[in-house]
Each structure stands twice: as C-alpha cells, then as structure tokens.
Amino acid sequence: MSNAISEVKHWKADLKSVANYYRGSARRMQSLKNLNPDALNFPRHHEVRFAEHLINLVKALVTNQPAMMQHWESISTSTDKKKQKTNAL
C-alpha cells in the first residue's frame, strides 16, 4: 500500500514539473500555442482543494500533450544538429 502511495507522489511531482517547465518560460508556452492554438495554460497546483487543482492540471497536460510531443521532438532534433556541428569542428 505504501508503495502505491509513493508512486502517486512521484506521478504528481512529474505532472507539476512538466507544468512548471512550460509555465516558467513565455517562449516555451508560445511554442505550444504555435503548435496548437487551443493549448491550455498550465494552472498552478495548490495543496488546498487538492483534487480540483490536480484535475485542472491533468486536463491541461492531456489537452497539450500532442503539442508538447512535437515541441520536445523539435528540441531533440535541434540539439542533435548542434551536436553534429560541434563534432564536425
């Protein structure tokens, strides 16, 4: 039982980390909006009314997931190209 509770804590921490990654940068959030004009802003998560805030956070993550995958793919591709240029020098 305690193992299941610790997994939920890790899951919640991961959700909050992804939201903070995008909420912390106007450029990253704009990239999402460019990929999906209907992308939702990531709400802040508060421990008060835990379920309500968590549901809003999960809704934003699920809605934005396709655009986030495209964004991360573009970051990965650009990073690989930079590494190739660096190695060629």
C-alpha positions as CSV (number, residue, x, y, z in Angstrom):
1,M,0.0,0.0,0.0
2,S,2.7,2.5,0.9
3,N,4.5,1.7,-2.4
4,A,1.3,2.7,-4.3
5,I,1.2,6.0,-2.3
6,S,4.8,6.7,-3.2
7,E,4.1,6.1,-6.9
8,V,1.2,8.6,-6.7
9,K,3.6,11.1,-5.1
10,H,6.1,10.6,-8.0
11,W,3.3,10.9,-10.6
12,K,2.1,14.2,-9.1
13,A,5.7,15.6,-8.9
14,D,6.2,14.7,-12.5
15,L,3.0,16.4,-13.6
16,K,3.9,19.5,-11.6
17,S,7.4,19.5,-13.2
18,V,6.1,19.5,-16.7
19,A,3.7,22.3,-16.0
20,N,6.4,24.3,-14.3
21,Y,8.7,23.8,-17.3
22,Y,6.2,25.4,-19.6
23,R,4.8,27.9,-17.2
24,G,8.3,29.2,-16.4
25,S,9.0,30.3,-19.9
26,A,7.0,32.5,-22.2
27,R,9.0,31.3,-25.2
28,R,8.1,27.6,-24.5
29,M,4.5,28.4,-23.8
30,Q,4.4,30.4,-27.1
31,S,5.9,27.4,-28.9
32,L,2.9,25.3,-27.6
33,K,0.4,27.9,-28.7
34,N,2.0,28.0,-32.2
35,L,1.7,24.2,-32.5
36,N,-1.8,24.1,-31.0
37,P,-3.7,27.4,-30.8
38,D,-6.2,25.7,-28.4
39,A,-3.4,24.8,-25.9
40,L,-4.4,25.5,-22.3
41,N,-2.3,27.5,-19.9
42,F,-0.9,25.3,-17.1
43,P,-2.6,26.2,-13.8
44,R,-0.6,26.4,-10.6
45,H,-1.1,23.4,-8.3
46,H,-2.0,24.1,-4.7
47,E,-2.4,21.6,-1.9
48,V,-5.6,23.2,-0.8
49,R,-8.5,21.6,-2.7
50,F,-6.1,19.0,-3.9
51,A,-8.4,17.2,-6.3
52,E,-9.7,20.3,-8.0
53,H,-6.3,21.7,-8.8
54,L,-4.9,18.3,-9.8
55,I,-7.9,17.7,-12.2
56,N,-7.2,21.1,-13.8
57,L,-3.5,20.3,-14.2
58,V,-4.2,16.9,-15.7
59,K,-6.7,18.4,-18.1
60,A,-4.1,20.9,-19.3
61,L,-1.5,18.3,-19.7
62,V,-3.7,15.9,-21.6
63,T,-5.0,18.7,-23.9
64,N,-1.5,20.0,-24.6
65,Q,0.2,16.5,-24.9
66,P,0.3,16.3,-28.7
67,A,1.8,19.8,-29.0
68,M,4.2,19.1,-26.1
69,M,5.4,15.9,-28.0
70,Q,6.0,18.0,-31.2
71,H,7.8,20.7,-29.1
72,W,10.1,18.1,-27.4
73,E,10.8,16.4,-30.8
74,S,11.8,19.8,-32.3
75,I,14.1,20.4,-29.3
76,S,15.6,17.0,-29.6
77,T,16.2,17.4,-33.3
78,S,17.8,20.9,-32.9
79,T,20.0,19.6,-30.1
80,D,21.2,16.7,-32.3
81,K,22.1,19.1,-35.1
82,K,24.1,21.3,-32.8
83,K,26.0,18.2,-31.5
84,Q,26.7,17.2,-35.1
85,K,28.1,20.6,-36.0
86,T,30.2,20.7,-32.8
87,N,31.6,17.2,-33.6
88,A,32.4,18.2,-37.2
89,L,34.6,21.1,-36.0
